[in-house]
């Protein structure tokens, strides 16, 4: 379906592996045969050998009406290798969510190792030209 990869320029033969283009997307197939995207291989956070996806944590944070957008990234940690940290854009900057409420919501919906160790309230997070969170 394509002739070459634009940046860096490589021919189709150079970028395909056994006829497949490796996008870096990670997915799982459920019992019904449906695929569910989990995240991207380059954004996986390895917490003491356990993998978590920033997109999952962001989705949980964005369930809260007080949160307009969230970005989760890894912070190096000497004990665990890496830990998740969250940047949160409030829906109403005049009435931002309490950090304790963000943490409690995450604890109720996520495994313990996926709960961010720090929450920072920010005005915005950088987006790509297509409107996705810039990582």
WOFEN-V48527 format. One record per backbone hydrogen bond with DSSP energy under -1.0 kcal/mol. NH is the residue of the N-H (numbers start at 1). CO is the residue of the C=O. If there is no record, write none. Layout:
[[NH	CO] [NH	CO]]
This chain:
[[5	10] [10	5] [12	3] [15	11] [16	12] [17	20] [20	17] [26	39] [28	36] [30	34] [33	30] [36	28] [38	26] [39	26] [41	24] [43	40] [45	52] [47	50] [48	80] [50	47] [52	45] [57	53] [58	54] [59	55] [60	56] [61	57] [62	58] [63	60] [64	61] [67	64] [68	89] [69	89] [71	87] [73	85] [75	83] [77	81] [81	77] [82	80] [83	75] [85	73] [86	118] [87	71] [88	120] [89	69] [91	66] [95	92] [102	98] [103	99] [104	100] [105	101] [106	102] [107	103] [108	104] [110	106] [114	111] [115	112] [117	84] [120	86] [122	88] [128	132] [131	128] [134	126]]
